[in-house]
Amino acid sequence: MSLLVDNATDRFRDYLSLLMKSRQHKFWLTLSIVAVLLLWQIVL
């Protein structure tokens, strides 16, 4: 399980660095955070 979380975290970090290069990163960052929080609620 922890391996899965680490993999997801790495992927999310890559995704975040990609977002920072994009112009609409504030919008996508907010959307991503909301999505992650929702997923967290489902998982836990």
C-alpha positions, -999 to 999 in steps of 0.1 A, spaced: 0 0 0 28 24 9 45 17 -24 13 26 -42 11 59 -23 48 67 -30 42 60 -67 11 83 -67 30 110 -48 59 109 -73 34 111 -102 16 140 -85 49 158 -80 57 154 -117 22 167 -125 27 197 -102 60 207 -118 43 204 -152 15 226 -139 39 253 -128 51 257 -163 16 261 -177 -2 294 -177 -34 284 -160 -15 267 -132 -34 284 -105 -67 271 -118 -54 236 -123 -36 236 -90 -68 244 -71 -87 217 -91 -59 192 -83 -59 200 -46 -97 196 -44 -95 163 -64 -68 149 -41 -88 159 -9 -119 142 -23 -99 110 -31 -83 111 4 -118 112 19 -128 81 -2 -96 62 6 -97 69 43 
